[in-house]
Amino acid sequence: MELTPDEATLFTIWGLDISETIGFTWIVMILLTVTSILITRNLRPDVPPNRWRTTLEVIVTAIQSQIEDISPRASRHVLYFSGTLFLFIAFSNLLLVVPGFTPPTASLSTTAALALSVLIAVPLFGITRQGIGGYLKTYIEPSVVMLPFNIISEFSRGISLAIRLYGNVMSGAVIAGILLGVAPFFFPVVMDMLGLLTGLIQAYIFAILATVYISSATATKPLKKEKDK
């Protein structure tokens, strides 16, 4: 049993081996893009919504509601970023039921890339809201002594995001493989159902944590009121 899809070759093109991680990642992205285009191609007020459009609106509204609960002043760009993370991770894990499909999130390289995108997005959102000076000032609060600790905290967030997502997805695959050898008919079905539930939960947690980190970077402190003389 392979512990990571990075070690397996999905196909070879022009002498270049394409791993399952890269191949399945592109499959997920293509499926999400095509599905979004097909659902929203007739997105007009005069066209009555069908069940697919209604389902998409429910998902987007739910994501937006969660983001507003965390950060009421969050911009729509936070919805685009966190919503994309959630849909990609959730869709990748849901495709686990397809025979032969290995979720890209079962690869540490994929989870590390997702965590890296969060690490890059957090300062970008922070600088956009507070300016470069205002954002960098947060690293020396409440005092300059906290500078190295704040920097370490930023990187530890990314590491924890990557390890948490990879560990949960990969542990489910390992347990399913073990139970497959013990009871090849009953346990795999149960583990697949638990894997789907765990995958959705992990997608939700990852997106929520990304939103929390962005919210903390974009939060502006209220101005101190002048004391009455």
MARSE-425380 format. One record per residue (C-alpha): residue number from 1; residue in three letters; x, y, z. Coordinates in steps of 0.25 Angstrom, whole numbers. Layout:
N
> NUM/Ala/X/Y/Z
...
end
This chain:
229
> 1/Met/0/0/0
> 2/Glu/5/14/-4
> 3/Leu/5/24/7
> 4/Thr/5/36/-3
> 5/Pro/-1/37/-17
> 6/Asp/12/45/-21
> 7/Glu/19/31/-22
> 8/Ala/9/26/-32
> 9/Thr/9/30/-47
> 10/Leu/-4/33/-53
> 11/Phe/1/34/-68
> 12/Thr/13/38/-76
> 13/Ile/13/49/-86
> 14/Trp/24/53/-95
> 15/Gly/33/44/-86
> 16/Leu/29/52/-73
> 17/Asp/23/44/-62
> 18/Ile/10/50/-57
> 19/Ser/7/46/-42
> 20/Glu/-6/43/-37
> 21/Thr/-5/55/-28
> 22/Ile/-4/65/-40
> 23/Gly/-13/57/-49
> 24/Phe/-25/56/-39
> 25/Thr/-23/71/-35
> 26/Trp/-25/75/-49
> 27/Ile/-37/66/-51
> 28/Val/-43/72/-38
> 29/Met/-40/87/-43
> 30/Ile/-46/83/-57
> 31/Leu/-58/77/-51
> 32/Leu/-61/89/-42
> 33/Thr/-59/99/-53
> 34/Val/-68/92/-63
> 35/Thr/-78/89/-53
> 36/Ser/-78/104/-49
> 37/Ile/-79/109/-64
> 38/Leu/-91/99/-67
> 39/Ile/-99/103/-55
> 40/Thr/-97/118/-56
> 41/Arg/-97/120/-71
> 42/Asn/-112/124/-71
> 43/Leu/-110/132/-58
> 44/Arg/-120/143/-61
> 45/Pro/-132/149/-53
> 46/Asp/-142/145/-64
> 47/Val/-138/131/-64
> 48/Pro/-144/122/-53
> 49/Pro/-134/115/-44
> 50/Asn/-133/100/-46
> 51/Arg/-129/90/-35
> 52/Trp/-114/91/-38
> 53/Arg/-114/106/-38
> 54/Thr/-122/106/-25
> 55/Thr/-112/96/-19
> 56/Leu/-100/104/-23
> 57/Glu/-107/117/-17
> 58/Val/-109/109/-4
> 59/Ile/-95/105/-3
> 60/Val/-90/119/-6
> 61/Thr/-99/126/4
> 62/Ala/-95/116/15
> 63/Ile/-81/119/13
> 64/Gln/-83/134/12
> 65/Ser/-91/133/25
> 66/Gln/-80/126/32
> 67/Ile/-70/136/28
> 68/Glu/-79/148/32
> 69/Asp/-80/141/46
> 70/Ile/-65/141/47
> 71/Ser/-63/155/41
> 72/Pro/-75/163/38
> 73/Arg/-66/173/31
> 74/Ala/-60/163/22
> 75/Ser/-59/166/7
> 76/Arg/-64/157/-4
> 77/His/-50/154/-7
> 78/Val/-50/146/6
> 79/Leu/-62/138/1
> 80/Tyr/-55/135/-12
> 81/Phe/-43/130/-6
> 82/Ser/-48/122/6
> 83/Gly/-60/117/-2
> 84/Thr/-50/112/-13
> 85/Leu/-42/105/-2
> 86/Phe/-54/98/4
> 87/Leu/-60/94/-10
> 88/Phe/-47/88/-15
> 89/Ile/-44/80/-2
> 90/Ala/-58/76/0
> 91/Phe/-60/71/-15
> 92/Ser/-46/64/-15
> 93/Asn/-50/56/-2
> 94/Leu/-64/53/-8
> 95/Leu/-58/47/-20
> 96/Leu/-52/37/-11
> 97/Val/-64/28/-14
> 98/Val/-60/27/-29
> 99/Pro/-52/14/-31
> 100/Gly/-38/17/-34
> 101/Phe/-38/31/-30
> 102/Thr/-28/36/-19
> 103/Pro/-31/49/-13
> 104/Pro/-20/59/-15
> 105/Thr/-22/64/-1
> 106/Ala/-16/50/3
> 107/Ser/-2/56/-2
> 108/Leu/6/65/8
> 109/Ser/10/73/-4
> 110/Thr/-4/77/-7
> 111/Thr/-7/80/7
> 112/Ala/6/88/8
> 113/Ala/2/96/-5
> 114/Leu/-11/99/1
> 115/Ala/-5/104/14
> 116/Leu/5/112/6
> 117/Ser/-6/119/-1
> 118/Val/-12/123/12
> 119/Leu/1/128/17
> 120/Ile/2/137/5
> 121/Ala/-12/141/5
> 122/Val/-12/146/20
> 123/Pro/-1/157/18
> 124/Leu/-7/161/5
> 125/Phe/-21/163/11
> 126/Gly/-15/170/23
> 127/Ile/-7/179/15
> 128/Thr/-19/182/6
> 129/Arg/-27/186/18
> 130/Gln/-17/193/27
> 131/Gly/-5/197/18
> 132/Ile/9/191/19
> 133/Gly/13/199/31
> 134/Gly/0/196/38
> 135/Tyr/1/181/36
> 136/Leu/16/180/39
> 137/Lys/13/188/52
> 138/Thr/5/176/57
> 139/Tyr/18/168/58
> 140/Ile/23/176/69
> 141/Glu/11/177/77
> 142/Pro/10/178/89
> 143/Ser/25/180/89
> 144/Val/37/178/80
> 145/Val/41/166/88
> 146/Met/29/158/82
> 147/Leu/35/160/68
> 148/Pro/41/146/67
> 149/Phe/30/139/73
> 150/Asn/20/146/64
> 151/Ile/28/141/52
> 152/Ile/29/127/57
> 153/Ser/14/127/60
> 154/Glu/11/131/45
> 155/Phe/19/119/40
> 156/Ser/14/109/50
> 157/Arg/0/112/46
> 158/Gly/3/108/32
> 159/Ile/10/95/37
> 160/Ser/-2/92/46
> 161/Leu/-12/94/34
> 162/Ala/-4/84/25
> 163/Ile/-1/73/35
> 164/Arg/-15/73/40
> 165/Leu/-22/72/27
> 166/Tyr/-12/62/22
> 167/Gly/-12/53/35
> 168/Asn/-27/52/35
> 169/Val/-29/49/20
> 170/Met/-17/39/20
> 171/Ser/-21/32/33
> 172/Gly/-35/29/27
> 173/Ala/-28/23/15
> 174/Val/-19/15/23
> 175/Ile/-29/9/33
> 176/Ala/-38/6/21
> 177/Gly/-27/-2/14
> 178/Ile/-24/-10/27
> 179/Leu/-39/-13/29
> 180/Leu/-40/-17/14
> 181/Gly/-31/-29/17
> 182/Val/-39/-33/29
> 183/Ala/-53/-32/24
> 184/Pro/-53/-28/9
> 185/Phe/-68/-26/8
> 186/Phe/-74/-19/20
> 187/Phe/-63/-10/26
> 188/Pro/-59/-3/13
> 189/Val/-73/2/11
> 190/Val/-73/7/26
> 191/Met/-60/14/25
> 192/Asp/-63/21/12
> 193/Met/-75/27/18
> 194/Leu/-67/31/30
> 195/Gly/-56/36/20
> 196/Leu/-67/45/13
> 197/Leu/-71/51/26
> 198/Thr/-57/53/31
> 199/Gly/-54/60/18
> 200/Leu/-65/70/19
> 201/Ile/-62/73/33
> 202/Gln/-47/75/29
> 203/Ala/-51/84/18
> 204/Tyr/-59/92/27
> 205/Ile/-49/93/38
> 206/Phe/-38/97/28
> 207/Ala/-46/108/21
> 208/Ile/-51/113/35
> 209/Leu/-37/114/40
> 210/Ala/-32/121/27
> 211/Thr/-43/131/29
> 212/Val/-40/133/44
> 213/Tyr/-25/136/40
> 214/Ile/-29/146/30
> 215/Ser/-39/152/39
> 216/Ser/-28/154/50
> 217/Ala/-19/160/39
> 218/Thr/-30/170/34
> 219/Ala/-35/174/48
> 220/Thr/-33/189/50
> 221/Lys/-32/194/64
> 222/Pro/-41/205/69
> 223/Leu/-35/218/71
> 224/Lys/-32/222/86
> 225/Lys/-41/232/91
> 226/Glu/-35/244/97
> 227/Lys/-37/245/112
> 228/Asp/-45/257/117
> 229/Lys/-36/267/123
end
